[in-house]
Amino acid sequence: MDPEVSMDGLTPRGGKLDGKPKQAVEAAKNEMRGKVSKTLNKLNDRHTQDRAISEFAAICDEPLAPAFVSIIVSSLAAAAADVSENSSFSRAAVARMFGTLANTQFNSLMEADCLQKVVKNLVKRLKDKDTSVRDAIGETFGELACLFIPYMEARSVSTTDVTIDEDAPAPSPGSEEPGPSLGIFFGPLIKAMESAEEHSQQGAAISMAQVVFHAGSAVLSRIPKLSQKIVPILGNSQFRGRAQLLTVVCNMVEVCPDGFSADIARAYVPKLQAVCGSSDWNARKAAMEVIETMANRLDVAILIEHKKDFEEMLTKHKHDKLKPVRDQAIAALAAWRGRHEVHSVQVPLPALQARSPAAEELAASEQENAGSAERQWGDAPLGAIADAPLRTPLQKSASANRPRAQDPGQLTVEALAKVGSGPAPAPAPPSLRTKWTRRVPHPVLTGHAVSLTPY
């Protein structure tokens, strides 16, 4: 293709077209379409798949005008429908090529107003039965969201920097032109989740989880509206993507915990309890991941009213029949108790050793003797008290001197030293031989398990 020929008076690299005829423009258009189509056709042969990916990346690396980016998008949209149904690699590669084009030509993609077309074509491919294809589409959605957020922020800054004419009339509240927002992703994906197609439900939930994760704090203002859509979908018995949709909720809590009020969290609690009781172990595990993330990220005051319900549910699932669910239940319970329980102050070990039973008994006897002496000699003169015989701790009653069992872990240092310096315990007597005791292997049972056969 002639690098100086393009549509709309522009070359593929954005240069001006100097008096070229319309035939040359059409020729450049057809040449670009043919080049991209030829590259995409190589995806159907496993020997040329890697070459097709590298050639397409080389096409996207060149600085292209918005009109030529639109041609590439149209070619990818056609290839997404015509690619071989027997090659999941080809279908996944076409989905990733949308992300490759956006990474290098995103500004041109937005200028050509092709982002909505890209989203529409990706949503159509979500009904693919192959998991790898749906995962590739979700990754592409994540890349588009990651590129869209800086573009949206830059556009909002540029609009606020525009000089306002003081003589111009004030615009009405509804007359402002709405700019691009994350609704360009969330709207089609929610519609796909509300459809009756099982694979489309799962793929849309995976894609939304990627969008939420890569959008970050930009989702903060949309959490209430998204929750109004997500909560009914979780309660729909015909929805087959609960595990994937709960990943969306988990990402929302992770990236924007400030967007969850007590009312929003309260709406999710019964849905989480219902999912934890379902037969799908992936959904049960995902629900416990949401509970763990809530315990780590949300304010304690928001979830304190659900403490008893969460503890009972997680304690029950500590004994789930599947190990991944058990491990996640234990992790969620630990996170919940770490944030929502006040642990008692642990007494240091030296203090425990100093307050052994012997020490406590001696302190109690001394206190008792002091109290009895005070009661006996409280009104007596000092001479009578001086002439009275002293009562030592050895003169206690026999009931107080009887030996008591002590906890080995609570022995004092002196007691441990006495135990260590004492004589070694006598060895245990050898067991008596009976007719059931065999000293040598039985000739018949050699190589077999030992039994109690008399010898």
C-alpha positions as CSV (number, residue, x, y, z in Angstrom):
1,M,0.0,0.0,0.0
2,D,1.2,3.5,-0.8
3,P,2.2,5.1,2.5
4,E,1.1,8.5,1.2
5,V,-2.5,7.5,0.3
6,S,-5.4,7.5,2.7
7,M,-9.0,8.3,3.2
8,D,-10.4,11.7,4.3
9,G,-7.3,13.5,3.0
10,L,-4.9,11.6,5.4
11,T,-2.2,9.0,4.9
12,P,-2.0,5.9,7.1
13,R,0.5,7.8,9.2
14,G,-1.7,10.9,9.5
15,G,0.0,13.1,6.9
16,K,-1.8,15.3,4.4
17,L,-2.9,14.0,1.0
18,D,-1.6,16.3,-1.8
19,G,-4.1,16.1,-4.7
20,K,-4.4,12.3,-4.9
21,P,-7.4,11.1,-6.8
22,K,-10.2,9.2,-5.2
23,Q,-9.1,6.0,-7.0
24,A,-5.9,6.1,-5.0
25,V,-7.8,6.5,-1.7
26,E,-10.0,3.5,-2.5
27,A,-6.9,1.5,-3.5
28,A,-5.3,2.3,-0.2
29,K,-8.4,1.2,1.6
30,N,-8.6,-2.1,-0.2
31,E,-4.9,-2.7,0.3
32,M,-5.2,-2.3,4.1
33,R,-8.2,-4.5,4.3
34,G,-6.5,-7.2,2.2
35,K,-3.3,-7.0,4.2
36,V,-5.2,-7.5,7.5
37,S,-7.4,-10.3,6.1
38,K,-4.4,-12.1,4.7
39,T,-2.8,-12.0,8.1
40,L,-5.9,-13.2,9.9
41,N,-6.3,-16.1,7.5
42,K,-3.0,-17.5,8.7
43,L,-4.6,-18.2,12.1
44,N,-6.4,-21.2,10.7
45,D,-3.1,-23.0,10.1
46,R,-1.2,-24.1,13.2
47,H,2.1,-23.7,11.3
48,T,1.5,-20.0,10.6
49,Q,-0.3,-18.9,13.7
50,D,2.7,-17.4,15.4
51,R,3.6,-15.6,12.1
52,A,0.1,-14.1,11.9
53,I,0.3,-12.7,15.5
54,S,3.7,-11.1,14.8
55,E,2.6,-9.6,11.5
56,F,-0.6,-8.2,13.0
57,A,1.5,-6.6,15.8
58,A,3.8,-5.1,13.2
59,I,0.8,-3.5,11.4
60,C,-0.5,-2.0,14.7
61,D,2.9,-0.6,15.7
62,E,2.9,1.8,12.8
63,P,1.3,5.2,13.5
64,L,-2.1,4.9,11.8
65,A,-4.8,7.5,11.1
66,P,-8.2,6.9,12.7
67,A,-9.8,5.9,9.4
68,F,-7.4,3.0,9.0
69,V,-7.9,1.9,12.6
70,S,-11.6,1.6,11.7
71,I,-10.7,-0.7,8.8
72,I,-8.7,-2.9,11.1
73,V,-11.6,-3.1,13.6
74,S,-14.0,-4.1,10.9
75,S,-11.7,-6.8,9.7
76,L,-11.3,-8.2,13.2
77,A,-15.0,-8.2,13.7
78,A,-15.5,-10.2,10.5
79,A,-12.7,-12.6,11.4
80,A,-14.3,-13.2,14.8
81,A,-17.3,-14.6,13.1
82,D,-15.6,-16.5,10.3
83,V,-12.7,-18.1,12.2
84,S,-12.7,-21.9,12.3
85,E,-14.9,-23.3,15.1
86,N,-12.5,-26.2,15.6
87,S,-9.6,-23.9,16.6
88,S,-10.0,-22.4,20.1
89,F,-6.5,-20.9,19.7
90,S,-7.6,-18.9,16.7
91,R,-10.8,-17.6,18.4
92,A,-8.8,-16.6,21.5
93,A,-6.1,-14.9,19.3
94,V,-8.6,-12.8,17.5
95,A,-10.0,-11.6,20.8
96,R,-6.5,-10.7,22.0
97,M,-5.8,-8.8,18.8
98,F,-8.4,-6.2,19.8
99,G,-6.3,-5.6,22.8
100,T,-3.1,-5.4,20.7
101,L,-4.7,-2.8,18.5
102,A,-6.0,-0.7,21.5
103,N,-2.6,-0.8,23.2
104,T,-0.9,0.9,20.3
105,Q,-3.7,3.0,18.7
106,F,-6.1,3.8,21.5
107,N,-6.3,7.5,20.7
108,S,-7.1,6.8,17.1
109,L,-9.6,4.2,18.2
110,M,-11.4,6.8,20.2
111,E,-11.2,9.4,17.5
112,A,-12.7,6.9,15.1
113,D,-15.5,6.2,17.6
114,C,-14.8,2.5,17.4
115,L,-14.7,1.5,21.1
116,Q,-18.4,0.8,21.2
117,K,-18.0,-1.4,18.1
118,V,-15.1,-3.3,19.7
119,V,-17.1,-3.9,22.9
120,K,-20.1,-5.1,20.9
121,N,-18.1,-7.6,18.9
122,L,-16.4,-8.9,22.1
123,V,-19.7,-9.4,23.8
124,K,-21.0,-11.5,20.9
125,R,-18.1,-13.9,21.4
126,L,-18.8,-14.4,25.1
127,K,-21.1,-17.3,24.2
128,D,-18.1,-19.4,23.1
129,K,-18.1,-22.8,24.8
130,D,-14.3,-22.8,25.3
131,T,-13.1,-21.4,28.6
132,S,-9.8,-20.2,27.1
133,V,-11.7,-18.0,24.6
134,R,-13.8,-16.4,27.3
135,D,-10.8,-15.8,29.4
136,A,-9.0,-14.1,26.5
137,I,-12.1,-11.9,26.0
138,G,-12.0,-11.0,29.7
139,E,-8.3,-10.0,29.4
140,T,-9.1,-7.8,26.5
141,F,-11.8,-6.1,28.4
142,G,-9.4,-5.5,31.2
143,E,-6.9,-3.9,28.8
144,L,-9.5,-1.7,27.3
145,A,-10.6,-0.5,30.8
146,C,-7.0,0.2,31.8
147,L,-6.5,2.3,28.7
148,F,-9.9,4.0,28.9
149,I,-9.5,5.4,32.5
150,P,-6.5,7.7,31.7
151,Y,-8.2,8.8,28.5
152,M,-11.4,9.7,30.3
153,E,-9.5,11.6,33.0
154,A,-7.5,13.5,30.4
155,R,-10.7,14.4,28.6
156,S,-12.3,15.7,31.8
157,V,-9.3,17.8,32.6
158,S,-9.3,19.3,29.1
159,T,-12.9,20.2,29.3
160,T,-12.5,22.0,32.6
161,D,-9.6,24.0,31.2
162,V,-11.7,25.5,28.3
163,T,-12.2,29.3,28.6
164,I,-15.8,30.1,29.4
165,D,-17.4,33.2,27.7
166,E,-19.0,35.3,30.4
167,D,-21.6,36.7,27.9
168,A,-22.7,33.3,26.9
169,P,-26.0,32.0,28.4
170,A,-25.7,29.5,31.2
171,P,-26.4,25.9,30.0
172,S,-29.4,24.1,31.4
173,P,-28.8,21.1,33.7
174,G,-29.7,18.6,31.1
175,S,-28.0,20.2,28.1
176,E,-24.4,19.2,28.8
177,E,-23.0,16.7,26.5
178,P,-22.3,13.5,28.3
179,G,-18.7,12.3,28.0
180,P,-17.6,8.7,27.7
181,S,-17.9,6.7,30.9
182,L,-17.5,3.1,32.2
183,G,-21.1,2.5,31.2
184,I,-19.8,1.7,27.8
185,F,-18.5,-1.6,29.3
186,F,-21.0,-2.3,32.1
187,G,-24.2,-1.8,30.1
188,P,-23.5,-4.6,27.5
189,L,-22.0,-6.9,30.0
190,I,-25.0,-6.7,32.4
191,K,-27.3,-7.4,29.5
192,A,-25.3,-10.5,28.6
193,M,-25.5,-11.7,32.2
194,E,-29.3,-11.2,32.1
195,S,-29.5,-13.4,29.0
196,A,-30.5,-17.1,29.1
197,E,-27.2,-18.4,27.6
198,E,-25.1,-20.1,30.2
199,H,-21.6,-19.4,28.6
200,S,-22.5,-15.8,27.9
201,Q,-23.4,-15.4,31.6
202,Q,-20.1,-16.7,32.7
203,G,-18.1,-14.8,30.2
204,A,-19.8,-11.5,30.9
205,A,-19.1,-12.0,34.7
206,I,-15.4,-12.7,34.0
207,S,-15.1,-9.7,31.7
208,M,-16.8,-7.4,34.3
209,A,-14.4,-8.6,37.0
210,Q,-11.5,-7.6,34.8
211,V,-13.1,-4.2,34.1
212,V,-13.7,-3.5,37.8
213,F,-10.2,-4.6,38.8
214,H,-8.4,-2.4,36.1
215,A,-10.7,0.6,36.5
216,G,-9.8,0.9,40.2
217,S,-11.2,3.9,42.1
218,A,-13.1,5.0,39.0
219,V,-15.8,2.5,40.0
220,L,-16.5,4.2,43.3
221,S,-19.5,6.3,42.1
222,R,-21.0,3.3,40.2
223,I,-21.0,0.8,43.1
224,P,-24.6,1.6,44.3
225,K,-26.0,1.1,40.7
226,L,-23.9,-1.9,40.0
227,S,-25.1,-3.5,43.3
228,Q,-28.7,-2.9,42.3
229,K,-28.1,-5.0,39.3
230,I,-25.8,-7.7,40.8
231,V,-27.9,-8.6,43.8
232,P,-31.0,-9.7,41.8
233,I,-28.8,-11.6,39.4
234,L,-27.2,-13.5,42.3
235,G,-30.7,-14.5,43.5
236,N,-31.7,-15.7,40.1
237,S,-31.9,-19.5,40.1
238,Q,-31.3,-19.6,36.3
239,F,-28.0,-17.8,36.5
240,R,-25.0,-20.1,36.1
241,G,-22.1,-17.7,36.7
242,R,-22.3,-17.1,40.4
243,A,-18.7,-17.9,41.1
244,Q,-17.6,-15.5,38.4
245,L,-20.0,-12.8,39.5
246,L,-18.9,-13.1,43.1
247,T,-15.4,-12.3,41.8
248,V,-16.8,-9.0,40.6
249,V,-18.1,-8.3,44.1
250,C,-14.8,-9.2,45.6
251,N,-12.9,-6.9,43.2
252,M,-15.4,-4.1,44.0
253,V,-14.7,-4.5,47.8
254,E,-11.0,-4.7,47.1
255,V,-10.6,-1.6,45.0
256,C,-13.3,0.6,46.4
257,P,-14.1,-0.3,50.0
258,D,-15.4,3.3,50.7
259,G,-18.2,2.7,48.2
260,F,-19.9,0.1,50.5
261,S,-22.3,1.5,53.0
262,A,-24.1,-0.5,55.7
263,D,-27.2,-0.8,53.5
264,I,-25.2,-2.1,50.5
265,A,-23.3,-4.7,52.6
266,R,-26.6,-5.7,54.2
267,A,-28.1,-6.5,50.8
268,Y,-25.2,-8.9,50.0
269,V,-25.3,-10.9,53.2
270,P,-28.3,-13.1,52.5
271,K,-27.1,-13.7,49.0
272,L,-23.7,-14.8,50.3
273,Q,-25.4,-17.1,52.8
274,A,-27.5,-18.7,50.1
275,V,-24.6,-19.2,47.8
276,C,-22.6,-20.9,50.6
277,G,-25.3,-23.5,50.9
278,S,-25.3,-24.3,47.1
279,S,-24.0,-27.5,45.6
280,D,-21.5,-25.7,43.4
281,W,-18.2,-25.8,45.3
282,N,-16.7,-23.0,43.1
283,A,-19.5,-20.7,44.1
284,R,-19.1,-21.6,47.8
285,K,-15.4,-20.9,47.7
286,A,-16.0,-17.6,45.9
287,A,-18.6,-16.5,48.5
288,M,-16.1,-17.1,51.3
289,E,-13.5,-15.1,49.4
290,V,-16.0,-12.2,49.4
291,I,-16.5,-12.6,53.1
292,E,-12.7,-12.6,53.7
293,T,-12.2,-9.5,51.6
294,M,-15.1,-7.8,53.4
295,A,-13.5,-8.6,56.7
296,N,-10.1,-7.2,55.6
297,R,-11.3,-4.1,53.7
298,L,-14.6,-2.8,55.1
299,D,-15.1,-0.9,58.4
300,V,-15.8,-3.1,61.4
301,A,-19.0,-1.1,62.2
302,I,-20.5,-2.0,58.9
303,L,-20.4,-5.8,59.4
304,I,-20.6,-6.1,63.2
305,E,-24.3,-6.9,63.1
306,H,-23.6,-10.0,61.0
307,K,-20.8,-11.4,63.2
308,K,-22.8,-14.3,64.6
309,D,-24.2,-15.3,61.2
310,F,-20.7,-15.2,59.6
311,E,-19.1,-17.2,62.3
312,E,-21.7,-19.9,62.3
313,M,-21.6,-20.2,58.5
314,L,-17.8,-20.3,58.3
315,T,-17.4,-22.7,61.2
316,K,-19.8,-25.1,59.5
317,H,-17.9,-25.0,56.2
318,K,-14.6,-25.7,58.0
319,H,-15.7,-29.3,57.6
320,D,-16.7,-29.1,53.9
321,K,-16.1,-32.2,51.9
322,L,-13.8,-30.4,49.5
323,K,-10.4,-29.2,50.6
324,P,-10.3,-25.8,48.7
325,V,-13.6,-24.8,50.4
326,R,-12.3,-25.9,53.8
327,D,-9.1,-23.9,53.4
328,Q,-11.0,-20.8,52.2
329,A,-13.4,-21.1,55.2
330,I,-10.5,-21.3,57.6
331,A,-8.9,-18.2,56.0
332,A,-12.1,-16.3,56.1
333,L,-12.8,-17.2,59.7
334,A,-9.3,-16.1,60.7
335,A,-9.7,-12.8,58.9
336,W,-13.1,-12.2,60.5
337,R,-11.8,-13.0,64.1
338,G,-8.7,-10.9,63.5
339,R,-10.7,-7.8,62.8
340,H,-13.9,-8.3,64.9
341,E,-12.8,-9.9,68.1
342,V,-10.9,-8.4,71.1
343,H,-8.3,-10.9,72.3
344,S,-7.6,-11.2,76.0
345,V,-4.2,-9.9,77.3
346,Q,-1.8,-12.8,77.6
347,V,0.1,-13.1,80.9
348,P,3.9,-13.4,80.4
349,L,5.6,-16.7,81.2
350,P,7.7,-15.4,84.1
351,A,4.6,-14.3,85.9
352,L,3.0,-17.7,85.4
353,Q,6.1,-19.4,86.9
354,A,6.1,-17.0,89.9
355,R,2.4,-17.8,90.6
356,S,2.8,-21.5,90.9
357,P,0.4,-23.4,93.2
358,A,3.0,-23.7,95.9
359,A,3.7,-20.0,95.9
360,E,-0.1,-19.2,95.9
361,E,-0.6,-21.6,98.8
362,L,2.2,-20.0,100.8
363,A,0.9,-16.5,100.1
364,A,-2.6,-17.5,101.1
365,S,-1.4,-19.0,104.4
366,E,0.6,-15.9,105.3
367,Q,-2.4,-13.7,104.6
368,E,-4.6,-15.9,106.7
369,N,-2.1,-15.8,109.6
370,A,-1.8,-12.1,109.4
371,G,-5.6,-11.7,109.5
372,S,-6.0,-14.1,112.5
373,A,-3.3,-12.3,114.4
374,E,-4.9,-8.9,113.7
375,R,-8.3,-10.3,114.9
376,Q,-6.6,-11.8,118.0
377,W,-4.4,-9.0,119.1
378,G,-6.2,-6.0,117.8
379,D,-7.1,-4.6,121.3
380,A,-4.2,-6.2,123.2
381,P,-1.2,-4.2,124.5
382,L,2.1,-4.3,122.8
383,G,3.8,-6.3,125.5
384,A,1.3,-9.1,125.2
385,I,1.8,-9.2,121.5
386,A,5.6,-9.3,121.9
387,D,5.4,-12.2,124.5
388,A,3.1,-14.3,122.3
389,P,4.6,-17.2,120.3
390,L,4.9,-16.8,116.6
391,R,2.9,-19.1,114.3
392,T,5.0,-20.3,111.4
393,P,3.6,-21.7,108.1
394,L,4.7,-25.2,109.2
395,Q,1.9,-25.1,111.9
396,K,-0.9,-25.2,109.3
397,S,-3.7,-27.7,109.4
398,A,-3.2,-31.2,108.0
399,S,-5.7,-30.6,105.3
400,A,-3.7,-27.7,103.9
401,N,-0.5,-29.9,103.9
402,R,-1.8,-32.8,101.9
403,P,-0.1,-33.2,98.5
404,R,-1.7,-31.7,95.5
405,A,-1.3,-32.5,91.8
406,Q,0.5,-29.8,89.8
407,D,0.4,-29.0,86.2
408,P,3.8,-29.9,84.6
409,G,3.5,-26.7,82.5
410,Q,3.2,-24.5,85.7
411,L,6.1,-25.8,87.7
412,T,8.4,-23.2,89.2
413,V,12.0,-22.8,88.2
414,E,13.2,-24.3,91.5
415,A,10.9,-27.3,91.1
416,L,12.1,-27.9,87.5
417,A,15.7,-27.7,88.8
418,K,15.0,-30.3,91.5
419,V,13.4,-32.6,88.9
420,G,16.3,-32.2,86.6
421,S,18.9,-33.0,89.3
422,G,17.1,-36.0,90.8
423,P,17.9,-39.6,90.0
424,A,17.0,-41.0,86.6
425,P,13.7,-43.0,86.5
426,A,13.9,-46.7,86.6
427,P,13.5,-48.4,83.2
428,A,10.2,-50.1,82.5
429,P,10.2,-53.9,83.2
430,P,10.3,-56.0,80.0
431,S,7.0,-57.4,78.8
432,L,6.3,-61.0,79.6
433,R,6.5,-63.5,76.8
434,T,3.3,-65.3,76.1
435,K,2.2,-67.8,73.5
436,W,1.2,-64.9,71.3
437,T,4.7,-63.4,71.2
438,R,6.8,-64.3,68.1
439,R,10.5,-63.7,68.3
440,V,11.4,-65.0,64.8
441,P,9.4,-64.7,61.5
442,H,7.1,-67.5,60.8
443,P,8.3,-69.6,57.8
444,V,4.9,-69.6,56.2
445,L,4.1,-66.0,56.8
446,T,7.4,-64.6,55.6
447,G,6.8,-61.4,53.6
448,H,3.2,-61.0,55.0
449,A,1.8,-58.8,57.7
450,V,2.4,-59.9,61.3
451,S,-0.6,-61.6,62.9
452,L,-1.4,-63.0,66.4
453,T,-0.9,-66.6,65.4
454,P,0.6,-68.6,68.2
455,Y,4.0,-70.0,67.5
